[in-house]
């Protein structure tokens, strides 16, 4: 039914699946919608939801931390500050998910840090916006993307991470700092980066540092 709450898998190996799919079943919360924080493994499965209207700038619609590696599939992340936030060696498997229309300082679609190593297969990132890494912002992590697409994501100039540093528009789709991420059979199309006063930004598709 309608409401605005969050769910915590609390280490349980359970399947949470909607009967109607993401087109008709939406999870919303003002902070974050779903948490995996207790070392959950692949047996903790979230399947077939839209995750929307989660506005925590760091935690996102779904938060995975503390080595959690759940299975996320057939999800739509839209109108969040960040769709999926990973930290502390979280390594979920993310399949057939769409990240669209999310907006944040950085990593509006996926924010990946702290030694995380997720695998994303067949995922779409489109129409996300930020000041650095509109679709994906990864630092000291090793995400693997297989058969994913990045379309019409864009960055502009602004303060990143609540004012920790200024970005001149870095990585229209992807910003990667350190780590060892990889992209296999992925498509980048019509992503963009702009800076101050109408000047181009850096890395319309990817910015690696």
Helices and strands as residue ranges (DSSP letters): E 7-8, E 15-17, E 26-28, E 34-36, E 45-47, E 50-52, E 62-64, E 71-73, E 76-78, E 84-86, E 93-95, E 98-100, E 110-112, E 119-121, E 124-126, E 129-130, E 136-139, E 144-146, E 149-151, E 154-155, E 157-160, E 165-168, E 174-177, E 182-184, E 187-189, E 192-193, G 196-198, E 206-208
